Amino acid sequence: MNALVRDFSAHPLVPGSVLASVTGDPQMRKLQPLDYGTLIGFNKQGPLEIVGHFQNLGFLDDARADKILAADQQLTRAYRDIERAVPEIAAVTGADAKALLRLARALFASRLMAEYLEVLTPPHLSYEKSPGGTVDLLEAMFNALRRIVGGAWSVFFPRGEPTLLADVAAQFWVSCLHHTRPEDMVAGCRAYFQPPHQDRLRALGRREGGDRRLRVRDAVAEYVESAPEKLAKLHDAVEPAVKAGLDQVFAEISRIVLRLELPALVILFYEFIVQEVCEAFAGLDGGVSSKENRFTQYLVAQIADLCRSRHAIGIGSTVTAGPERLEQVLAELEELVGLATVKEKVRQIASFARVQQLRVTQGLNPIATSYHAVYTGNPGTGKTTVARLMGRIFKSLGILRRGHVIECDRSSLVAEYVGQTAPRTNAVIDSALDGILFIDEAYSLVRDLEDFGAEALETLLKRMEDDRDRLIVIVAGYPAEMRRFIQSNPGLHSRFSRFIEFPDYSPLELCRIFGSMCRRNSLVLTPALKEKLAHHFQLQCRDKPEHFGNARLVRNCFEQVITAQATRLAAGGTIDPGTLTLLEAEDLHSPPADAACEAHRRTGALYTVACDHCGEVHRWLAEAGLRLARCNRCGKTFDAEFGLPSGS
């Protein structure tokens, strides 16, 4: 999940998943939560597409949509101006251009996020009564971020060292976080950092003897002479936050996010901003010292742990409200569509773990074993969902104290610079202690002619041994790639002995997943749409590519159908609770499915559904509107919501 807030492929400042996650009122977000696959899809879209999507769903009115797009355009344009100016500013000041641009992006991103929240937060949630009066929560949250950034600056640029790098870093964060107009932010960042002033600017902080007074009396001279005093005042201003602890200041951001009923993805975004700012400050001189790296990793780890304990969840984790019995979790497992072989293996692991715990209670030593596992399968086959259930299973049995699941991928573990990968990997592992570390596409850690991934892998293997009683690691990915990954390192082969293969869903199972999405959102399908879906998913499975999308494909189909429904309703006709909850066949745009439906009708063939227990085949009628039916052969109840064309 950390990768979601680091994906700038479609937007330079705020990933689409973050914007999508805060759009709509809190109640609507609870009723229709966005899953991981959907959030990834939003990361591939720009603000115009995302805003339009939520307008079509009725979650966003035109006035707020216009405000979001206007703020986005202004701040993105301003950031592009700074992006073009950074090479020159870096040349004049001696700052590392990449670090300076990284700092600018993090600061502009935080401003744009603040603008999004100003527009999207309901007024009744944005204020809070306190002993000192009414508090503007949005302003308080942004002030907390200012204190963190300023405090971090004072750590990386200590008092008494008024260097040009300290000055340019201060100019950037003060201008971006304290000016209100984008053009003023740009002007503040550029300041006097221009080639004609280079020599006089670099007089700032020189330690060599002699007369260092500037002989030209102009604005540049005054700027340089006043810089030490200005920097000293900044140190005074941010000192209280440093003394209080920057992680504790971040706790206020976490509290406000919870109070505003915002999704936990917002916390991950602010965690990322803080980490980017710290690493940018550290890298402005072209290198990162051990002390700087140690401070950054400590702060990021403290913030991550604090946020997860404050919210009781982090993105990608599953924690229950109280003690949970194993039978409850296994019941949820059984409710998942399909995955018969997966469910059987999970039950076997649960049974083994239960016996292990019984041995301990009887005073016997547990049998030496490992619960680390490899999940293989195409996207959307339920790997992450099952991993979350496994965390709850191990917690219910007392094997894991917390049972949370930390989801990560290569970008969460591997850093861009030498010396940063091991600390980053250790920080992620620390956050997963007493729970499960779920590494998606784990094979990407092993690449030809690339050593940082190997460093992350070696760090992981060592921690799996050192923390074997507090950590379970699940690696996941495509079958062939995962086999090569496990075979690539003897340490992996010896530590991962449990393999679970997640098969692609069948057409009928895809239909059932679509039906479950509709039920969760109080939507009803017409018989004609049920028939059409049966043909649609049958064709999708028949012509599926190597890496089939499975449940993600269903999610995309669902999004298209509800968008088409909104368009149809907006075009005219009566809108009442009945029409708002009814999905019609025309809402699914699938010409091949239309043709298949028509051809099937001409043949007069039947639709059938088999009993999930004994395999007895029954005739299926869409008009019957059944959800469950009783099998004539075995007498058990089976899922009869959908059927498939006979013979398929």
C-alpha positions as CSV (number, residue, x, y, z in Angstrom):
1,M,0.0,0.0,0.0
2,N,2.9,2.4,0.6
3,A,3.5,2.2,-3.2
4,L,0.1,3.9,-3.8
5,V,1.3,7.2,-2.2
6,R,4.7,7.1,-4.1
7,D,3.2,6.6,-7.6
8,F,3.6,9.9,-9.5
9,S,3.2,8.4,-13.0
10,A,0.0,10.3,-13.7
11,H,0.4,13.3,-11.4
12,P,3.5,15.1,-10.2
13,L,2.3,16.0,-6.7
14,V,-0.6,13.9,-5.3
15,P,-1.3,10.4,-6.6
16,G,-4.8,9.8,-7.9
17,S,-5.5,7.2,-5.2
18,V,-5.0,9.8,-2.5
19,L,-7.5,12.2,-4.1
20,A,-10.0,9.5,-4.7
21,S,-9.7,8.2,-1.1
22,V,-10.8,11.6,0.3
23,T,-13.6,12.4,-2.2
24,G,-17.1,11.9,-1.0
25,D,-18.5,12.2,2.5
26,P,-17.3,9.9,5.3
27,Q,-20.5,7.9,5.4
28,M,-20.3,7.2,1.6
29,R,-16.6,6.2,1.9
30,K,-17.6,3.6,4.6
31,L,-20.5,2.2,2.6
32,Q,-18.4,2.0,-0.6
33,P,-14.8,1.5,0.4
34,L,-12.2,1.6,-2.4
35,D,-10.1,-1.6,-2.6
36,Y,-6.5,-1.8,-3.6
37,G,-7.1,-2.6,-7.2
38,T,-9.4,0.4,-7.6
39,L,-6.9,2.7,-6.0
40,I,-4.2,1.5,-8.3
41,G,-6.5,2.3,-11.2
42,F,-7.0,5.9,-9.9
43,N,-3.2,6.3,-9.8
44,K,-3.3,5.9,-13.6
45,Q,-5.8,8.8,-14.0
46,G,-5.4,12.6,-13.8
47,P,-7.5,14.9,-11.5
48,L,-10.0,15.7,-14.4
49,E,-10.8,12.0,-14.8
50,I,-11.1,11.3,-11.1
51,V,-13.2,14.4,-10.4
52,G,-15.5,13.5,-13.3
53,H,-15.8,9.9,-12.0
54,F,-17.1,11.1,-8.7
55,Q,-19.3,13.7,-10.2
56,N,-21.0,11.0,-12.3
57,L,-21.5,9.0,-9.1
58,G,-23.1,12.0,-7.4
59,F,-20.4,12.2,-4.7
60,L,-19.1,15.6,-5.9
61,D,-21.1,18.7,-7.0
62,D,-19.9,21.0,-9.7
63,A,-18.8,23.8,-7.4
64,R,-16.5,21.7,-5.4
65,A,-15.2,19.9,-8.5
66,D,-14.3,23.2,-10.1
67,K,-12.5,24.3,-6.9
68,I,-10.4,21.1,-6.8
69,L,-9.4,21.4,-10.4
70,A,-8.5,25.1,-10.1
71,A,-6.3,24.5,-7.0
72,D,-4.7,21.5,-8.8
73,Q,-3.9,23.5,-11.9
74,Q,-2.5,26.5,-10.0
75,L,-0.2,24.5,-7.7
76,T,0.9,22.0,-10.5
77,R,1.7,24.9,-12.7
78,A,3.7,26.6,-9.9
79,Y,5.6,23.3,-9.2
80,R,6.5,23.0,-12.9
81,D,7.9,26.6,-12.7
82,I,10.1,25.5,-9.7
83,E,11.0,22.3,-11.5
84,R,12.4,24.3,-14.4
85,A,14.2,26.7,-12.0
86,V,15.8,24.0,-9.7
87,P,18.9,23.3,-12.0
88,E,19.8,27.0,-11.8
89,I,19.1,27.3,-8.1
90,A,21.3,24.2,-7.5
91,A,24.1,25.6,-9.6
92,V,24.1,28.9,-7.7
93,T,23.8,27.5,-4.2
94,G,25.8,24.3,-4.6
95,A,22.8,22.2,-3.6
96,D,22.2,18.8,-5.0
97,A,19.6,19.3,-7.8
98,K,17.8,16.0,-7.2
99,A,17.5,16.6,-3.5
100,L,16.2,20.1,-4.0
101,L,13.6,19.0,-6.5
102,R,12.6,16.2,-4.1
103,L,12.1,18.8,-1.4
104,A,10.1,21.0,-3.7
105,R,7.8,18.2,-4.7
106,A,7.1,17.1,-1.1
107,L,6.3,20.7,0.0
108,F,4.1,21.5,-3.0
109,A,2.4,18.1,-2.6
110,S,1.5,18.9,1.1
111,R,0.0,22.3,0.0
112,L,-2.1,20.6,-2.7
113,M,-3.3,18.0,-0.2
114,A,-4.3,20.8,2.1
115,E,-6.3,22.5,-0.7
116,Y,-8.0,19.2,-1.5
117,L,-9.1,18.8,2.2
118,E,-10.3,22.4,2.4
119,V,-12.7,21.7,-0.4
120,L,-13.8,18.2,0.5
121,T,-14.0,18.2,4.3
122,P,-17.6,18.7,5.6
123,P,-17.8,21.9,7.7
124,H,-19.4,20.1,10.7
125,L,-16.3,17.9,10.9
126,S,-13.7,20.6,10.4
127,Y,-14.0,22.4,13.8
128,E,-13.5,21.1,17.3
129,K,-14.4,22.6,20.7
130,S,-11.5,22.8,23.1
131,P,-10.9,24.5,26.5
132,G,-9.2,27.3,24.6
133,G,-12.0,27.8,22.1
134,T,-13.0,26.5,18.8
135,V,-10.2,24.9,16.8
136,D,-10.0,24.8,13.0
137,L,-8.8,21.2,12.6
138,L,-7.6,21.6,9.0
139,E,-5.5,24.6,10.0
140,A,-4.2,22.7,13.1
141,M,-3.2,19.8,10.9
142,F,-1.3,21.9,8.5
143,N,0.4,23.8,11.3
144,A,1.6,20.5,12.8
145,L,3.1,19.6,9.4
146,R,4.9,23.0,9.4
147,R,6.3,22.3,12.8
148,I,7.6,18.9,11.7
149,V,9.2,20.2,8.6
150,G,10.7,23.2,10.4
151,G,11.9,20.9,13.2
152,A,13.5,18.5,10.8
153,W,15.3,21.5,9.1
154,S,16.8,22.5,12.4
155,V,18.1,19.0,13.0
156,F,19.8,18.8,9.6
157,F,21.0,22.4,9.6
158,P,22.1,23.0,13.3
159,R,22.1,26.4,15.0
160,G,25.3,28.3,14.6
161,E,26.0,27.0,11.0
162,P,24.4,29.7,8.7
163,T,25.4,28.1,5.4
164,L,24.0,28.8,2.0
165,L,22.5,25.3,2.0
166,A,20.7,26.0,5.3
167,D,19.4,29.2,3.8
168,V,18.1,27.7,0.5
169,A,16.4,24.8,2.5
170,A,14.8,27.4,4.7
171,Q,13.6,29.5,1.8
172,F,11.9,26.5,0.2
173,W,10.0,25.3,3.3
174,V,9.1,28.7,4.6
175,S,7.9,29.9,1.1
176,C,5.9,26.8,0.4
177,L,4.3,26.3,3.8
178,H,3.7,29.9,4.8
179,H,2.8,31.8,1.6
180,T,-0.8,31.4,0.4
181,R,-0.5,32.2,-3.3
182,P,1.3,29.8,-5.7
183,E,3.1,32.6,-7.4
184,D,4.5,33.8,-4.0
185,M,5.6,30.3,-3.2
186,V,7.6,30.2,-6.5
187,A,9.1,33.7,-6.0
188,G,10.1,32.8,-2.4
189,C,11.8,29.6,-3.5
190,R,13.8,31.4,-6.2
191,A,14.7,34.4,-4.0
192,Y,18.0,35.8,-5.1
193,F,19.4,32.4,-6.1
194,Q,20.4,33.6,-9.6
195,P,23.8,33.4,-11.5
196,P,24.7,37.1,-11.2
197,H,24.6,36.8,-7.4
198,Q,26.4,33.5,-7.1
199,D,29.7,34.8,-5.6
200,R,28.1,37.1,-3.1
201,L,25.6,34.5,-2.0
202,R,28.4,32.0,-1.4
203,A,29.9,34.4,1.1
204,L,27.2,33.2,3.4
205,G,28.8,30.7,5.9
206,R,32.4,31.0,4.7
207,R,34.8,30.3,7.5
208,E,38.1,31.7,6.0
209,G,39.6,34.7,7.7
210,G,39.8,38.2,6.3
211,D,37.2,40.9,5.6
212,R,34.0,39.2,4.6
213,R,31.8,42.3,4.5
214,L,30.1,42.8,1.2
215,R,31.2,46.0,-0.4
216,V,28.2,46.4,-2.7
217,R,25.2,47.8,-0.7
218,D,22.1,46.5,-2.4
219,A,19.2,44.0,-1.8
220,V,21.5,41.0,-2.3
221,A,24.0,42.3,0.3
222,E,21.2,43.0,2.8
223,Y,19.8,39.5,2.1
224,V,23.2,37.8,2.8
225,E,24.0,39.9,5.9
226,S,20.5,39.3,7.4
227,A,20.5,35.6,6.7
228,P,22.3,34.4,9.9
229,E,19.8,36.4,12.0
230,K,16.9,35.1,10.0
231,L,18.1,31.5,10.4
232,A,18.6,32.0,14.1
233,K,15.0,33.2,14.5
234,L,13.8,30.2,12.5
235,H,15.6,27.9,15.0
236,D,14.0,29.7,17.9
237,A,10.5,29.3,16.2
238,V,10.8,25.5,15.7
239,E,12.7,24.7,18.9
240,P,9.5,23.8,20.9
241,A,8.5,21.2,18.3
242,V,12.0,19.6,18.4
243,K,11.9,19.5,22.2
244,A,8.4,18.0,22.2
245,G,9.5,15.3,19.7
246,L,8.6,15.5,16.0
247,D,6.9,12.1,16.3
248,Q,4.6,13.5,18.9
249,V,3.8,16.5,16.7
250,F,2.9,13.9,14.0
251,A,0.6,12.3,16.6
252,E,-1.6,15.5,16.3
253,I,-1.9,14.9,12.5
254,S,-2.9,11.3,13.2
255,R,-5.5,12.4,15.7
256,I,-7.0,15.0,13.4
257,V,-7.2,12.6,10.5
258,L,-9.1,10.2,12.7
259,R,-11.3,13.1,13.9
260,L,-12.1,14.2,10.3
261,E,-13.0,10.5,9.5
262,L,-10.4,10.5,6.7
263,P,-9.1,7.2,5.4
264,A,-5.8,5.8,6.7
265,L,-4.2,6.3,3.3
266,V,-4.0,10.0,4.2
267,I,-1.7,9.1,7.1
268,L,0.5,7.1,4.8
269,F,0.7,10.1,2.5
270,Y,1.8,12.4,5.3
271,E,4.3,9.7,6.5
272,F,5.7,9.8,2.9
273,I,5.9,13.6,2.9
274,V,7.9,13.7,6.1
275,Q,10.3,11.0,4.9
276,E,10.8,12.8,1.6
277,V,11.5,16.1,3.4
278,C,14.0,14.5,5.7
279,E,15.8,12.7,3.0
280,A,15.9,15.8,0.8
281,F,17.3,17.9,3.6
282,A,19.9,15.2,4.3
283,G,20.9,15.0,0.6
284,L,21.2,18.7,-0.2
285,D,25.0,18.5,0.1
286,G,25.2,15.6,-2.3
287,G,25.6,12.9,0.4
288,V,23.9,11.4,3.4
289,S,25.9,11.0,6.6
290,S,25.3,8.1,9.0
291,K,23.9,10.4,11.6
292,E,21.5,12.0,9.1
293,N,20.3,8.6,7.9
294,R,19.9,7.3,11.5
295,F,17.7,10.3,12.4
296,T,15.5,9.9,9.3
297,Q,15.0,6.2,9.8
298,Y,14.3,6.7,13.5
299,L,11.7,9.4,12.9
300,V,10.0,7.5,10.1
301,A,9.9,4.3,12.2
302,Q,8.5,6.2,15.2
303,I,5.8,7.9,13.1
304,A,4.8,4.6,11.5
305,D,4.4,2.8,14.8
306,L,2.6,5.7,16.4
307,C,0.1,6.0,13.6
308,R,-0.7,2.3,13.6
309,S,-1.2,2.2,17.3
310,R,-3.3,5.4,17.2
311,H,-5.6,4.2,14.5
312,A,-5.5,0.5,15.5
313,I,-5.0,-0.1,11.8
314,G,-2.7,0.9,9.1
315,I,-3.2,0.7,5.4
316,G,-3.1,-3.0,4.5
317,S,-3.6,-4.2,8.1
318,T,-6.5,-6.0,9.6
319,V,-7.1,-5.7,13.3
320,T,-10.3,-6.7,15.1
321,A,-12.0,-4.7,17.8
322,G,-11.6,-7.4,20.4
323,P,-10.6,-11.0,21.0
324,E,-11.7,-13.1,18.1
325,R,-12.3,-16.8,17.9
326,L,-10.7,-18.9,15.2
327,E,-14.1,-20.2,14.1
328,Q,-15.2,-16.6,13.3
329,V,-12.3,-16.1,11.0
330,L,-12.7,-19.4,9.3
331,A,-16.3,-18.6,8.7
332,E,-15.3,-15.5,6.9
333,L,-12.9,-17.6,4.9
334,E,-15.7,-19.9,3.8
335,E,-17.7,-16.9,2.6
336,L,-15.1,-16.0,0.0
337,V,-16.1,-16.9,-3.6
338,G,-14.3,-20.0,-4.9
339,L,-10.8,-20.8,-3.7
340,A,-11.7,-24.3,-2.6
341,T,-8.1,-25.6,-2.6
342,V,-6.8,-22.4,-0.9
343,K,-9.4,-22.7,1.8
344,E,-8.4,-26.3,2.5
345,K,-4.7,-25.4,2.8
346,V,-5.6,-22.5,5.2
347,R,-7.7,-24.8,7.3
348,Q,-4.8,-27.3,7.4
349,I,-2.4,-24.6,8.6
350,A,-4.9,-23.4,11.2
351,S,-5.3,-26.9,12.5
352,F,-1.6,-27.5,12.7
353,A,-1.1,-24.1,14.5
354,R,-3.9,-25.0,17.0
355,V,-2.2,-28.3,17.8
356,Q,1.1,-26.5,18.3
357,Q,-0.5,-24.2,20.8
358,L,-2.1,-27.2,22.6
359,R,1.3,-28.8,22.9
360,V,2.6,-25.7,24.6
361,T,-0.4,-25.6,27.0
362,Q,0.3,-29.3,27.9
363,G,4.0,-28.5,28.7
364,L,5.3,-30.0,25.5
365,N,7.8,-28.4,23.2
366,P,6.2,-27.2,19.9
367,I,7.4,-28.9,16.8
368,A,10.0,-26.8,15.0
369,T,8.3,-25.3,12.0
370,S,7.9,-22.1,10.0
371,Y,4.8,-20.3,9.0
372,H,6.4,-18.3,6.2
373,A,4.5,-18.9,3.0
374,V,4.6,-18.3,-0.8
375,Y,1.4,-17.3,-2.5
376,T,1.3,-17.7,-6.2
377,G,-1.3,-16.6,-8.7
378,N,-2.5,-13.9,-11.0
379,P,-3.7,-10.5,-9.8
380,G,-7.1,-10.4,-8.2
381,T,-7.2,-14.0,-7.0
382,G,-7.5,-13.2,-3.3
383,K,-3.9,-13.4,-2.1
384,T,-4.0,-10.2,-0.1
385,T,-7.4,-11.1,1.4
386,V,-6.3,-14.5,2.5
387,A,-3.1,-13.0,4.0
388,R,-5.2,-10.7,6.1
389,L,-7.3,-13.6,7.3
390,M,-4.1,-15.5,8.2
391,G,-3.0,-12.6,10.4
392,R,-6.3,-12.9,12.3
393,I,-6.0,-16.6,12.5
394,F,-2.5,-16.5,14.0
395,K,-3.6,-13.8,16.4
396,S,-6.7,-15.8,17.5
397,L,-4.4,-18.7,18.3
398,G,-1.9,-16.6,20.2
399,I,0.9,-17.2,17.7
400,L,1.1,-13.5,16.8
401,R,0.4,-10.8,19.4
402,R,-1.1,-8.2,17.0
403,G,-1.9,-10.2,13.8
404,H,-1.8,-7.1,11.7
405,V,-0.6,-7.3,8.1
406,I,1.9,-4.8,6.6
407,E,1.7,-4.8,2.8
408,C,4.7,-3.7,0.8
409,D,6.6,-4.1,-2.4
410,R,10.0,-3.4,-3.8
411,S,9.6,0.4,-3.6
412,S,8.9,0.1,0.1
413,L,12.1,-1.8,0.8
414,V,14.7,-0.7,-1.7
415,A,16.1,2.9,-1.6
416,E,17.6,5.0,-4.3
417,Y,20.9,5.6,-2.7
418,V,23.8,3.6,-1.3
419,G,23.4,2.9,2.4
420,Q,19.6,3.5,2.6
421,T,18.2,0.2,1.6
422,A,19.0,-1.8,4.8
423,P,17.6,0.9,7.2
424,R,14.5,1.2,5.1
425,T,13.9,-2.5,5.0
426,N,14.5,-2.8,8.7
427,A,12.0,0.0,9.4
428,V,9.3,-1.8,7.4
429,I,10.1,-5.1,9.1
430,D,9.9,-3.4,12.5
431,S,6.4,-2.1,11.7
432,A,5.4,-5.7,10.9
433,L,6.7,-7.3,14.1
434,D,4.1,-9.4,15.9
435,G,2.2,-9.6,12.6
436,I,2.6,-10.5,9.0
437,L,4.8,-8.9,6.4
438,F,3.2,-9.3,3.0
439,I,5.5,-8.6,0.1
440,D,3.8,-8.4,-3.3
441,E,5.7,-9.1,-6.5
442,A,8.6,-10.2,-4.3
443,Y,10.6,-11.5,-7.3
444,S,11.3,-7.9,-8.2
445,L,13.8,-7.8,-5.4
446,V,16.1,-10.0,-7.6
447,R,17.2,-8.3,-10.8
448,D,20.2,-8.7,-13.0
449,L,22.9,-6.1,-12.6
450,E,21.1,-4.6,-9.6
451,D,22.4,-4.9,-6.0
452,F,20.0,-2.8,-3.8
453,G,17.3,-5.4,-4.1
454,A,19.7,-8.1,-3.1
455,E,20.6,-6.0,0.0
456,A,17.0,-5.8,0.9
457,L,16.7,-9.5,0.5
458,E,19.7,-10.3,2.7
459,T,18.3,-7.9,5.4
460,L,15.0,-9.7,5.2
461,L,16.5,-13.2,5.5
462,K,18.5,-12.1,8.6
463,R,15.5,-10.6,10.3
464,M,13.3,-13.7,9.5
465,E,15.9,-15.7,11.5
466,D,16.4,-13.1,14.3
467,D,12.7,-12.4,14.8
468,R,11.3,-15.8,13.9
469,D,9.0,-15.8,17.0
470,R,7.6,-12.4,16.1
471,L,7.4,-12.2,12.4
472,I,5.7,-14.2,9.6
473,V,6.6,-13.3,6.0
474,I,4.3,-14.0,3.1
475,V,5.7,-13.4,-0.4
476,A,3.4,-13.3,-3.4
477,G,3.4,-13.0,-7.2
478,Y,3.0,-14.7,-10.5
479,P,3.7,-18.5,-10.3
480,A,6.6,-18.8,-12.7
481,E,8.4,-15.7,-11.4
482,M,7.9,-16.8,-7.8
483,R,9.4,-20.2,-8.5
484,R,12.5,-18.6,-10.0
485,F,12.6,-16.2,-7.0
486,I,12.6,-19.0,-4.4
487,Q,15.2,-21.0,-6.3
488,S,17.5,-17.9,-6.7
489,N,18.7,-18.0,-3.1
490,P,19.3,-21.0,-0.8
491,G,18.2,-18.9,2.2
492,L,14.8,-18.4,0.6
493,H,14.4,-22.0,-0.3
494,S,15.1,-23.1,3.3
495,R,12.8,-20.6,4.9
496,F,9.7,-20.9,2.7
497,S,8.2,-24.4,2.9
498,R,4.5,-23.5,2.6
499,F,3.2,-22.9,-0.9
500,I,-0.4,-21.9,-1.7
501,E,-1.5,-21.6,-5.4
502,F,-4.4,-19.2,-6.1
503,P,-6.2,-20.4,-9.3
504,D,-7.9,-18.0,-11.7
505,Y,-11.6,-17.6,-11.0
506,S,-14.2,-19.4,-13.3
507,P,-16.8,-17.4,-15.2
508,L,-19.4,-18.4,-12.6
509,E,-17.2,-17.3,-9.7
510,L,-16.6,-13.9,-11.4
511,C,-20.4,-13.5,-11.7
512,R,-20.7,-14.3,-8.0
513,I,-18.0,-11.7,-7.1
514,F,-19.9,-9.1,-9.2
515,G,-23.1,-10.0,-7.3
516,S,-21.4,-9.7,-3.9
517,M,-20.2,-6.2,-4.9
518,C,-23.7,-5.2,-5.8
519,R,-25.1,-6.5,-2.5
520,R,-22.5,-4.6,-0.5
521,N,-23.7,-1.4,-2.3
522,S,-27.4,-2.2,-2.1
523,L,-27.7,-2.6,-5.9
524,V,-30.1,-5.0,-7.7
525,L,-29.5,-6.6,-11.0
526,T,-32.3,-7.2,-13.6
527,P,-32.6,-10.8,-15.0
528,A,-31.4,-9.5,-18.4
529,L,-28.2,-8.1,-16.8
530,K,-27.5,-11.4,-15.0
531,E,-27.7,-13.3,-18.3
532,K,-25.5,-10.8,-20.0
533,L,-22.9,-11.0,-17.2
534,A,-22.8,-14.7,-17.6
535,H,-21.9,-14.4,-21.3
536,H,-19.6,-11.4,-20.6
537,F,-17.4,-13.2,-18.1
538,Q,-17.5,-16.5,-20.0
539,L,-16.0,-14.6,-23.0
540,Q,-13.5,-12.9,-20.8
541,C,-12.2,-16.2,-19.4
542,R,-12.2,-17.8,-22.9
543,D,-9.9,-15.1,-24.3
544,K,-8.0,-14.3,-21.1
545,P,-4.3,-13.2,-21.3
546,E,-1.5,-14.9,-19.4
547,H,-1.9,-12.6,-16.4
548,F,-5.6,-12.5,-16.1
549,G,-7.1,-9.8,-13.9
550,N,-9.7,-11.9,-12.0
551,A,-11.4,-10.0,-9.2
552,R,-9.8,-6.8,-10.4
553,L,-11.4,-7.3,-13.8
554,V,-14.8,-7.7,-12.0
555,R,-14.1,-4.4,-10.0
556,N,-13.4,-2.6,-13.3
557,C,-16.6,-4.0,-14.8
558,F,-18.5,-3.0,-11.7
559,E,-17.2,0.6,-11.9
560,Q,-18.1,0.8,-15.6
561,V,-21.6,-0.4,-14.9
562,I,-22.4,2.0,-12.1
563,T,-20.9,4.8,-14.1
564,A,-23.1,3.9,-17.1
565,Q,-26.1,3.7,-14.7
566,A,-25.4,7.2,-13.4
567,T,-25.1,8.5,-17.0
568,R,-28.4,6.9,-18.0
569,L,-30.2,8.3,-15.0
570,A,-28.8,11.8,-15.5
571,A,-30.0,11.8,-19.1
572,G,-33.6,11.8,-18.0
573,G,-36.4,9.8,-16.5
574,T,-37.6,9.3,-13.0
575,I,-35.0,9.1,-10.2
576,D,-36.3,7.4,-7.0
577,P,-34.8,4.8,-4.6
578,G,-35.9,2.1,-6.9
579,T,-34.2,3.4,-10.0
580,L,-31.1,4.4,-8.0
581,T,-30.6,0.8,-6.9
582,L,-31.4,-1.0,-10.1
583,L,-28.8,-2.0,-12.7
584,E,-30.1,-2.6,-16.2
585,A,-28.6,-4.8,-19.0
586,E,-27.8,-1.6,-21.0
587,D,-25.5,-0.4,-18.2
588,L,-23.0,-3.1,-19.2
589,H,-21.4,-2.1,-22.5
590,S,-20.2,-5.4,-24.0
591,P,-21.1,-5.9,-27.7
592,P,-19.6,-9.5,-27.7
593,A,-21.9,-10.4,-24.7
594,D,-24.9,-8.9,-26.5
595,A,-24.2,-11.0,-29.5
596,A,-23.6,-14.2,-27.4
597,C,-26.9,-13.6,-25.5
598,E,-28.8,-13.2,-28.8
599,A,-27.2,-16.4,-30.2
600,H,-28.0,-18.3,-27.1
601,R,-31.7,-17.3,-27.2
602,R,-32.0,-18.4,-30.8
603,T,-30.7,-21.9,-30.0
604,G,-33.3,-22.2,-27.2
605,A,-30.5,-23.7,-25.0
606,L,-30.8,-23.6,-21.2
607,Y,-28.8,-21.9,-18.4
608,T,-27.6,-24.2,-15.7
609,V,-25.9,-24.1,-12.3
610,A,-24.3,-26.9,-10.4
611,C,-24.6,-27.6,-6.7
612,D,-21.4,-26.6,-4.9
613,H,-21.6,-29.7,-2.7
614,C,-22.4,-32.7,-4.9
615,G,-22.1,-31.3,-8.4
616,E,-25.7,-32.0,-9.4
617,V,-26.6,-29.8,-12.4
618,H,-29.9,-27.7,-12.1
619,R,-31.7,-25.6,-14.6
620,W,-31.3,-21.9,-13.9
621,L,-33.8,-19.1,-14.7
622,A,-32.7,-15.5,-14.3
623,E,-36.3,-14.5,-13.8
624,A,-36.5,-16.6,-10.6
625,G,-34.3,-14.1,-8.8
626,L,-32.9,-16.8,-6.5
627,R,-29.9,-16.2,-4.2
628,L,-29.8,-19.6,-2.7
629,A,-31.5,-22.9,-3.7
630,R,-31.8,-26.4,-2.1
631,C,-30.2,-29.2,-4.1
632,N,-32.7,-32.0,-5.0
633,R,-29.9,-34.6,-4.7
634,C,-28.0,-33.8,-1.5
635,G,-30.5,-31.5,0.2
636,K,-27.9,-28.9,0.9
637,T,-28.2,-25.2,0.1
638,F,-26.1,-23.8,-2.8
639,D,-25.5,-20.4,-4.5
640,A,-28.0,-20.0,-7.3
641,E,-27.7,-16.3,-8.0
642,F,-26.1,-16.9,-11.4
643,G,-26.1,-19.6,-14.0
644,L,-24.1,-20.3,-17.2
645,P,-25.1,-21.3,-20.7
646,S,-25.6,-25.1,-20.8
647,G,-22.6,-27.0,-22.0
648,S,-20.1,-24.4,-20.8
